[in-house]
Amino acid sequence: MTFRMKGAAGAFALAAALLQGCNSEPQSEATQAAASSTEAAAIAISGAWTRETAPGQSTGGGFMTIANPGSEADRLVSATSPAAGEVQVHTVSMDNGVMRMRQLEDGLEIPAGGTVELKPGSFHLMLIGLKQPLTAGGTVPLVLHFEKAGDVEVSLEVQPVTATGPAGTDQPMGEMDHSGMAGHEG
């Protein structure tokens, strides 16, 4: 191998590069896995829950808070669960007074230093093709697939059908204030 260098700076840079190459070892699978786990740790999940379903019900919702303390935005691109045939990332919008759900084909951005709440009537996960009813007190395993952080394992706690949030935080549905809604008097 022949190199032509101009000046001492070029020779020094070449020597440093060659020494670095001599001292580096190929990364083992364990080292690569540890690096991947560290990246996944950049996303924090809290309050993961779902509602119980009735026998024969084929869909359910998944809710949680996703925090990204990192300095770069990330994106929840998909999710999987052995409890469902498919899991989609959804949003809800109002269209002429009708609430409509739709899949977010490009996933959901989690802003740098920000938090996104997946909750009923807003962003959520839709579990489609449930393999068995979800029973209050149980859990649903889920893997969230992020564009940068990679895979993050989550367990959804199954709450009663009347729940409006994770255990200990919800308000019974019968006590909700509907006075601001059309057709309701309070």
N, C-alpha and C positions, 0 to 999 in steps of 0.2 A: 504494500500500500504506500503510495507517495502523496505527500501533501505539500503544497507551496504556501507559505505564510509570509505576510508582510508585517514586520515589526514584532516586538515582544508581546504586545497585547493579543495578537492572533495566536502566537505560540502558547501563551498562557491559557487562552480559552480552549484550545485543542487539548492541552494536557489535562485541564479540569474535566472536560467531557470524557476523555479516555479513562481517567481515574474513576469517575462516577460510574461508567459502564462496567469497570472491573469490580467495583464494590457492590453493585446492585445484584440482588438475587431475584429470581422469578417469584411472583407472589403465589403463595399456596392458595388452595381453595378456601381454607379456613380464614386466611387473611382477607381474601376477597369477600367472603361471607360477613366477616366482622365489619368491613367497610360498608357493606350494604345495610347491615343492621343499624349502623350509626346514621346513615342517611335516612332510614325509615323513622328513626327516633326524632327527626326534625318535625314530624307531624304528630300532634297530640290529639287523641280522641277522648271525649268525656261524655257521660250521660247517654250511652248507647242503649236504645230501647225499641220495642215494637209492641203492638197490641195483640192480644189473643184473637184467634179467628174461630169462626163457626165451622162445624163439620161440613165439608164440601166446598168451603170458600177456597178459591184458588190463588188469591193474591193477598199480600200484606204490605205494610209500610215499614221502613226502617228510618230511625231518627237518631240524631246525635249532634254534638258540637265538635267541629274540626278546627283546630288551631294550628297555625303555621308561624312559629316563632322565627323562622329563617329570614334571610335577607332577599330571597327570590320567591316570586309567586310559584305555586305548584298547581296541579290540576288533578282532581279526582276523575279519572277517565272511565273506570268501570268498577264492578264488584262481582264477587261470586259467593255462592253459599251451597253447601250440600243439601240444605233444606228446600231449595227452590231450583227449578229448571233454568231460570234466568233472573238476573238482578239488573235493573236499569236505574240510571240517575235521572230523576224527574224534577220538574218545576210545575207550579200551579199558577194560572193567570185567570183573570176575569175577562170575559168576552161578552159584551152586551148583557151583563147580569148573570152570566152562566160561568161557573167555575170549570176550567178545563185543565187537565193534566197533559203534559207532553214530555217525551224523553229529550234529554239534553244530549244530542248526538256527539258533541265535542267535549262532553264532560262539564265539570263545574270548577271554575277557578277558585283557588284558595289564596287570597292575596298575601304577600310578604308581610309578616308582622300582624296578620289579621286573623279573624275568626269567622267561620260560616256556620250557621245553625241550620241543621236539617230538622224540620218540624212539620206537623200536620198543617196543611193549607199553604205550604211554601216548598222550598227545596226538600227532597226526600229521596229515599231509595225505594223502588218498587220491587218487591219479591214476587215473581210471576211463576206460576206452576208449582205452588207449594206441594210438597210430597206428603205432608200430613198436617193436621191442624196445629196451630201454635197455641200452647196451653200456658195460662198464667202461672208464673213461678218458674217456668223453664227458661232456656237460653237458646239462641240461634247463632251458630258460628258463621262468621262472615269474613271475607278477605277483601279489603279495599285496595284498588290498584291505582297508584298515583304516578303521574308522569315522571317526576324527579325522585320522590322519596321511595318509590317501589311499592312493594306489598306490605300492608299493615293488617294484622289479624285483630278482629274485634269480636266481641260476644254481645249480642243484643239481648237484654233482659226482657222477657215477655211480661207485660203488664196487663191488668184487666182491660176489657174492651172499653170501659168508660174513662180510661187514663188520658190525660192531656199532656203528660210529661213523664220523665223517668221517676222511679219510685221516690216518694217523699217530696216531690216538687209540684205535683199536679193539683188542679182545682177540679172538684167533681163537676161533670158536665151539667148537672142540674142547676148549678149555681152560677153559670156563665151569664154575663150581662148581654142581653140581645136587644137592648133598647135602641141602639143606633142602627139596627137593621130594618129595612123596609118591611112593613107588615107585622112588626112586633111592637107591642106596647109597653114592654118593660119587664 
